């Protein structure tokens, strides 16, 4: 999804607003047409398939009832054999040692079978098998008699696979989808029943009816019923693999239909089915899904055509509307370009539309804010410079130096060494502070100024304060803005160390360089800061903040961290000033 968004942005990046509107309308309309077509196609396809299945399931129930009638008739016919006393007597009279039925019993059994076969035109042949494997075969086709002769010559019919299943059925009828005796080109299916003596329930033989599959033609009506691929089939699902008993339809698609039905996917064909309880078979209607989807495809194409016409109309309309929309945008774009090129005043005229009102607001904003910003910036710079000059101008350097020198010599004459050392430190402090009017000072000189200041404070407070300085050697000759370290140290002494009880008062000045910046950390173990809002009330800290911002811009930073009763840490981060970029 993220990659798709990136591709869309890449495509639209170099397009005009008008082209973006047209492209968006085109893509949106195409997506709407495709989605609508798919929805209509799927909905109509499923509706048609559902209606087809509903209609044919009802028809299949009628067909199943007809199959029930046929099967019931055949089953009843098989059961009448046991009610025929001459048939039963002839079957029981046979000795198990004889290889064939006697002539008399053969005539009796054949007569019964012929009479039974004449009762139904769907019966192709009937076979009676005794418990000893002797059989009698009746067929309405004379040529089928020879097909049964191999049982007399080549093997015992009781060793056939169907015998076990029929024995397990214990007298119930068993249906097979094909002829269990011999291959007759799938023309018949077999109904097999174990014959059991009604008097003692002992098995006395088997009867096999081979029934014409052509009887199912009357079950399924006539023709394709309006569909080219419409087919019917009867499936025996009791076997390990679904076995097709009967098929009526496109013979070329027969194997594909059975495969699609067997794997359960039903992707190519739609199946409607009904279970026949009498036979245990399923009666199935088959139709190719593509044929059913013709109408839904027609609906989908009509929908796409309509959406295409709507798309053309939308593009024409969007083209005109986008031209009206983009006209004030073009004016606004040109105005912004002028401002970006340095033009401080905007003279363009805009209409009263939303974009026009934005243009007028932008025009007023540029005309007013740029001027106010410039005036404000100049005013702040002049104010800060004036304050700094005022501080420096309050002291007359020559008068101050001469006075301090006189005090120093007087202290020496009077042998007041402490006073002489304090005066000398104060003189050094002022000399370094004034810095000959230069805004920049070497880190080395700033540190000397701090040391002189701390010497004076220790003379006042009897060496109560300890100063530790750890600054990288390579930083000592770097230039920094004057009066940014010493005021922080002074603030630490006045507000952090002086209120603290005891003599354990220390200040640590650390300095290190990191790539293109210098970082100074001033740490004291004083009383800490209760309220950080008070920092901006004093002139010293506020002045340092403003001067760092004015001189270094966004690259300079002044950060305070304090812990009540433990001390304060001040971090000053400023860029290294190279000789070619040094600000004066």
KEDREN-987667 format. One record per residue (C-alpha): residue in three letters; x, y, z. Coordinates in steps of 0.5 Angstrom, whole numbers, padded with zeros to 4 digits, always signed. Example, Ala and Ser with C-alpha at 12.3 -4.5 7.8 and 13.67 -1.06 7.14 Angstrom:
ala+0025-0009+0016 ser+0027-0002+0014 
***
This chain:
unk+0000+0000+0000 unk+0006+0005+0002 unk+0009+0003-0005 unk+0003+0005-0009 unk+0002+0011-0005 unk+0009+0013-0007 unk+0008+0011-0014 unk+0002+0015-0015 unk+0005+0021-0012 unk+0011+0020-0017 unk+0006+0020-0022 unk+0002+0027-0020 unk+0008+0030-0017 unk+0010+0034-0024 unk+0003+0034-0026 unk-0001+0041-0026 unk-0007+0042-0022 unk-0012+0041-0028 unk-0008+0035-0030 unk-0009+0032-0023 unk-0016+0033-0023 unk-0017+0030-0030 unk-0013+0024-0028 unk-0016+0023-0022 unk-0023+0024-0025 unk-0021+0019-0030 unk-0018+0014-0025 unk-0024+0014-0020 unk-0029+0013-0026 unk-0025+0007-0028 unk-0025+0004-0022 unk-0032+0006-0020 unk-0034+0003-0027 unk-0030-0004-0026 unk-0032-0005-0019 unk-0040-0003-0021 unk-0039-0008-0027 unk-0036-0014-0022 unk-0041-0013-0017 unk-0047-0013-0022 unk-0043-0019-0026 unk-0042-0023-0019 unk-0049-0021-0016 unk-0053-0023-0023 unk-0049-0029-0024 unk-0050-0032-0017 unk-0057-0030-0018 unk-0058-0034-0024 unk-0054-0040-0021 unk-0059-0040-0015 unk-0065-0039-0019 unk-0063-0045-0024 unk-0061-0050-0018 unk-0068-0048-0015 unk-0071-0050-0021 unk-0068-0056-0023 unk-0068-0059-0016 unk-0075-0059-0016 unk-0075-0062-0023 unk-0070-0067-0020 unk-0075-0069-0015 unk-0080-0071-0020 unk-0075-0075-0024 unk-0073-0078-0017 unk-0080-0080-0016 unk-0080-0083-0023 unk-0074-0087-0021 unk-0077-0089-0015 unk-0083-0092-0019 unk-0079-0096-0024 unk-0074-0099-0018 unk-0080-0101-0014 unk-0083-0105-0019 unk-0076-0108-0021 unk-0075-0110-0013 unk-0082-0113-0013 unk-0081-0117-0019 unk-0075-0120-0016 unk-0079-0121-0009 unk-0084-0125-0013 unk-0079-0131-0015 unk-0079-0133-0008 unk-0087-0134-0008 unk-0087-0138-0014 unk-0087-0145-0012 unk-0085-0149-0018 unk-0079-0144-0019 unk-0077-0145-0011 unk-0078-0153-0012 unk-0073-0153-0018 unk-0068-0149-0015 unk-0068-0153-0009 unk-0068-0160-0013 unk-0061-0159-0016 unk-0056-0163-0013 unk-0049-0159-0011 unk-0045-0165-0014 unk-0048-0164-0021 unk-0045-0159-0026 unk-0051-0156-0029 unk-0059-0156-0028 unk-0063-0162-0030 unk-0067-0161-0037 unk-0073-0161-0033 unk-0071-0156-0028 unk-0068-0151-0033 unk-0074-0151-0037 unk-0078-0149-0031 unk-0073-0144-0029 unk-0073-0141-0036 unk-0080-0141-0036 unk-0081-0137-0030 unk-0075-0132-0032 unk-0078-0131-0039 unk-0085-0129-0036 unk-0082-0125-0031 unk-0078-0121-0037 unk-0084-0120-0041 unk-0087-0116-0035 unk-0082-0110-0036 unk-0079-0108-0043 unk-0073-0105-0039 unk-0071-0112-0037 unk-0065-0114-0042 unk-0063-0120-0038 unk-0064-0125-0032 unk-0059-0129-0029 unk-0061-0135-0024 unk-0055-0137-0020 unk-0055-0143-0015 unk-0051-0144-0009 unk-0047-0149-0012 unk-0045-0144-0018 unk-0050-0147-0023 unk-0053-0142-0027 unk-0059-0141-0032 unk-0059-0135-0036 unk-0065-0131-0040 unk-0064-0125-0045 unk-0068-0122-0050 unk-0062-0121-0054 unk-0060-0128-0057 unk-0053-0126-0058 unk-0052-0125-0050 unk-0053-0132-0049 unk-0046-0134-0052 unk-0043-0128-0047 unk-0045-0132-0041 unk-0042-0139-0043 unk-0035-0137-0041 unk-0038-0138-0034 unk-0039-0145-0035 unk-0032-0146-0038 unk-0027-0141-0035 unk-0029-0140-0027 unk-0034-0140-0022 unk-0039-0135-0022 unk-0039-0135-0014 unk-0032-0132-0014 unk-0034-0126-0017 unk-0033-0119-0012 unk-0041-0118-0012 unk-0042-0124-0009 unk-0039-0122-0002 unk-0043-0115-0002 unk-0050-0119-0004 unk-0049-0124+0002 unk-0047-0118+0007 unk-0054-0115+0005 unk-0058-0121+0007 unk-0063-0121+0002 unk-0064-0114+0001 unk-0063-0112-0006 unk-0056-0109-0008 unk-0056-0104-0014 unk-0049-0104-0019 unk-0048-0098-0024 unk-0046-0103-0029 unk-0047-0110-0031 unk-0044-0115-0026 unk-0043-0121-0031 unk-0040-0118-0037 unk-0038-0112-0041 unk-0044-0110-0045 unk-0042-0103-0047 unk-0045-0099-0041 unk-0052-0101-0044 unk-0055-0104-0037 unk-0054-0104-0030 unk-0055-0110-0025 unk-0060-0111-0019 unk-0057-0117-0015 unk-0061-0120-0010 unk-0060-0126-0005 unk-0065-0131-0006 unk-0067-0134+0001 unk-0072-0139+0003 unk-0078-0136+0006 unk-0079-0142+0010 unk-0073-0143+0014 unk-0069-0136+0011 unk-0063-0141+0008 unk-0060-0138+0002 unk-0062-0142-0004 unk-0058-0138-0010 unk-0058-0131-0013 unk-0062-0127-0018 unk-0059-0122-0023 unk-0063-0117-0027 unk-0059-0113-0032 unk-0064-0107-0033 unk-0063-0102-0039 unk-0060-0095-0038 unk-0065-0093-0043 unk-0070-0093-0039 unk-0068-0086-0035 unk-0069-0082-0042 unk-0076-0082-0040 unk-0074-0080-0033 unk-0071-0073-0035 unk-0075-0070-0040 unk-0073-0068-0047 unk-0068-0064-0050 unk-0063-0059-0047 unk-0069-0055-0045 unk-0066-0048-0047 unk-0059-0050-0045 unk-0053-0052-0050 unk-0049-0055-0044 unk-0055-0058-0040 unk-0054-0065-0038 unk-0056-0070-0033 unk-0053-0076-0030 unk-0054-0081-0024 unk-0048-0082-0019 unk-0047-0088-0015 unk-0044-0085-0009 unk-0043-0091-0004 unk-0037-0093-0008 unk-0030-0091-0006 unk-0030-0086-0012 unk-0036-0083-0015 unk-0039-0088-0020 unk-0043-0085-0026 unk-0049-0090-0027 unk-0052-0086-0033 unk-0050-0080-0037 unk-0055-0076-0042 unk-0051-0070-0045 unk-0045-0068-0048 unk-0041-0074-0049 unk-0034-0070-0050 unk-0035-0067-0043 unk-0037-0073-0040 unk-0030-0074-0036 unk-0029-0067-0035 unk-0036-0067-0031 unk-0035-0073-0027 unk-0028-0070-0025 unk-0031-0063-0023 unk-0036-0067-0019 unk-0032-0072-0016 unk-0026-0067-0013 unk-0032-0062-0010 unk-0029-0056-0013 unk-0035-0055-0018 unk-0031-0049-0021 unk-0033-0050-0029 unk-0040-0054-0028 unk-0046-0052-0023 unk-0049-0058-0020 unk-0056-0059-0018 unk-0058-0066-0015 unk-0063-0070-0011 unk-0062-0076-0007 unk-0066-0082-0009 unk-0067-0086-0003 unk-0070-0093-0006 unk-0063-0094-0010 unk-0058-0090-0006 unk-0056-0086-0012 unk-0056-0078-0013 unk-0060-0075-0019 unk-0056-0069-0022 unk-0057-0064-0027 unk-0050-0061-0030 unk-0049-0054-0034 unk-0043-0050-0035 unk-0043-0044-0031 unk-0040-0040-0037 unk-0047-0041-0041 unk-0051-0039-0034 unk-0046-0033-0034 unk-0048-0030-0041 unk-0053-0026-0039 unk-0049-0023-0033 unk-0044-0022-0037 unk-0048-0018-0042 unk-0051-0014-0036 unk-0043-0013-0034 unk-0042-0010-0041 unk-0048-0006-0041 unk-0046-0003-0035 unk-0039-0002-0037 unk-0041+0002-0043 unk-0045+0006-0039 unk-0040+0008-0034 unk-0035+0009-0040 unk-0040+0014-0043 unk-0041+0017-0036 unk-0033+0018-0036 unk-0033+0021-0042 unk-0038+0026-0040 unk-0034+0027-0033 unk-0028+0028-0037 unk-0031+0034-0041 unk-0034+0037-0035 unk-0028+0036-0031 unk-0024+0040-0036 unk-0028+0046-0036 unk-0029+0046-0029 unk-0022+0045-0027 unk-0020+0051-0032 unk-0024+0056-0028 unk-0021+0053-0021 unk-0014+0053-0024 unk-0014+0060-0026 unk-0014+0064-0019 unk-0009+0058-0017 unk-0004+0060-0023 unk-0005+0067-0021 unk-0003+0065-0014 unk+0003+0061-0016 unk+0006+0067-0020 unk+0005+0071-0014 unk+0008+0066-0009 unk+0014+0065-0014 unk+0015+0073-0014 unk+0015+0073-0006 unk+0020+0067-0006 unk+0025+0071-0011 unk+0025+0077-0006 unk+0019+0081-0008 unk+0017+0084-0001 unk+0010+0087-0004 unk+0005+0083-0007 unk+0001+0087-0012 unk-0004+0082-0016 unk-0011+0082-0016 unk-0015+0076-0014 unk-0023+0074-0015 unk-0028+0073-0009 unk-0027+0065-0010 unk-0024+0061-0004 unk-0018+0061-0008 unk-0018+0068-0009 unk-0020+0070-0002 unk-0014+0066+0000 unk-0010+0070-0005 unk-0012+0076-0002 unk-0010+0074+0005 unk-0003+0072+0003 unk-0003+0078+0000 unk-0004+0082+0006 unk+0000+0077+0010 unk+0006+0078+0006 unk+0005+0086+0005 unk+0004+0087+0013 unk+0008+0081+0016 unk+0015+0082+0012 unk+0015+0089+0013 unk+0013+0088+0021 unk+0018+0083+0021 unk+0024+0087+0018 unk+0022+0093+0023 unk+0022+0088+0029 unk+0028+0085+0027 unk+0032+0091+0026 unk+0029+0094+0033 unk+0031+0088+0037 unk+0038+0088+0034 unk+0039+0096+0035 unk+0036+0095+0042 unk+0041+0090+0044 unk+0047+0093+0041 unk+0045+0099+0045 unk+0044+0096+0052 unk+0051+0093+0051 unk+0054+0099+0049 unk+0050+0103+0054 unk+0054+0098+0059 unk+0060+0099+0056 unk+0060+0106+0056 unk+0058+0107+0063 unk+0065+0106+0065 unk+0071+0111+0062 unk+0076+0106+0061 unk+0082+0111+0062 unk+0079+0114+0068 unk+0078+0107+0071 unk+0085+0104+0069 unk+0088+0110+0072 unk+0084+0110+0078 unk+0085+0102+0079 unk+0093+0103+0078 unk+0093+0109+0083 unk+0089+0104+0088 unk+0094+0098+0087 unk+0101+0103+0088 unk+0098+0106+0094 unk+0096+0099+0097 unk+0103+0096+0095 unk+0106+0102+0099 unk+0102+0101+0105 unk+0104+0094+0104 unk+0096+0092+0104 unk+0098+0086+0099 unk+0091+0083+0099 unk+0088+0090+0097 unk+0093+0090+0092 unk+0092+0083+0089 unk+0084+0085+0089 unk+0085+0091+0085 unk+0090+0088+0080 unk+0084+0082+0079 unk+0079+0087+0078 unk+0083+0091+0073 unk+0084+0085+0069 unk+0077+0083+0069 unk+0075+0090+0067 unk+0080+0090+0061 unk+0078+0083+0059 unk+0071+0085+0059 unk+0071+0091+0055 unk+0076+0087+0050 unk+0077+0094+0046 unk+0070+0094+0044 unk+0070+0087+0040 unk+0064+0083+0040 unk+0069+0076+0040 unk+0074+0074+0045 unk+0078+0068+0045 unk+0076+0062+0050 unk+0083+0063+0054 unk+0081+0070+0055 unk+0074+0069+0057 unk+0077+0064+0062 unk+0082+0069+0065 unk+0076+0074+0066 unk+0073+0068+0070 unk+0079+0067+0074 unk+0080+0074+0076 unk+0073+0074+0078 unk+0073+0068+0082 unk+0079+0071+0085 unk+0076+0077+0087 unk+0070+0073+0090 unk+0075+0069+0094 unk+0078+0075+0097 unk+0071+0077+0099 unk+0069+0071+0102 unk+0075+0068+0105 unk+0077+0063+0100 unk+0070+0060+0100 unk+0069+0058+0093 unk+0073+0053+0089 unk+0074+0053+0081 unk+0075+0047+0077 unk+0077+0049+0069 unk+0077+0043+0064 unk+0077+0046+0057 unk+0080+0042+0051 unk+0087+0045+0049 unk+0085+0046+0042 unk+0079+0050+0044 unk+0083+0056+0048 unk+0084+0060+0042 unk+0077+0059+0039 unk+0073+0066+0039 unk+0067+0066+0042 unk+0062+0072+0044 unk+0064+0076+0049 unk+0060+0076+0056 unk+0057+0069+0055 unk+0061+0065+0060 unk+0062+0070+0066 unk+0055+0072+0067 unk+0053+0065+0068 unk+0059+0064+0073 unk+0057+0070+0076 unk+0050+0068+0077 unk+0052+0061+0080 unk+0056+0065+0085 unk+0051+0070+0087 unk+0044+0065+0087 unk+0047+0058+0088 unk+0053+0059+0092 unk+0053+0065+0097 unk+0046+0062+0100 unk+0049+0055+0101 unk+0051+0054+0108 unk+0058+0051+0109 unk+0065+0052+0105 unk+0064+0046+0100 unk+0062+0051+0095 unk+0065+0049+0088 unk+0064+0051+0081 unk+0066+0047+0075 unk+0067+0049+0068 unk+0068+0044+0062 unk+0069+0045+0055 unk+0069+0040+0049 unk+0068+0041+0042 unk+0063+0036+0038 unk+0064+0036+0030 unk+0062+0044+0028 unk+0060+0046+0035 unk+0063+0048+0042 unk+0060+0045+0048 unk+0061+0049+0055 unk+0058+0046+0062 unk+0058+0050+0068 unk+0056+0046+0074 unk+0055+0048+0081 unk+0053+0045+0088 unk+0049+0050+0090 unk+0042+0051+0093 unk+0039+0050+0086 unk+0033+0054+0082 unk+0026+0053+0085 unk+0023+0057+0080 unk+0026+0058+0072 unk+0021+0063+0071 unk+0026+0068+0075 unk+0032+0067+0070 unk+0029+0071+0065 unk+0027+0077+0070 unk+0034+0078+0071 unk+0038+0082+0066 unk+0044+0078+0066 unk+0041+0071+0064 unk+0036+0074+0059 unk+0042+0079+0056 unk+0046+0072+0055 unk+0040+0069+0052 unk+0038+0074+0047 unk+0045+0076+0045 unk+0047+0068+0043 unk+0040+0068+0039 unk+0042+0074+0036 unk+0049+0072+0034 unk+0049+0065+0033 unk+0042+0064+0031 unk+0038+0057+0031 unk+0045+0054+0032 unk+0046+0057+0039 unk+0043+0054+0045 unk+0043+0056+0053 unk+0040+0050+0057 unk+0039+0050+0065 unk+0038+0044+0069 unk+0037+0044+0077 unk+0036+0040+0083 unk+0034+0043+0089 unk+0039+0043+0094 unk+0044+0039+0090 unk+0046+0045+0085 unk+0045+0047+0078 unk+0048+0045+0071 unk+0048+0050+0065 unk+0050+0048+0058 unk+0052+0053+0053 unk+0052+0050+0046 unk+0055+0055+0040 unk+0058+0053+0033 unk+0065+0054+0032 unk+0067+0061+0028 unk+0071+0060+0022 unk+0076+0065+0020 unk+0072+0066+0013 unk+0065+0066+0017 unk+0067+0070+0023 unk+0061+0075+0024 unk+0063+0082+0026 
***
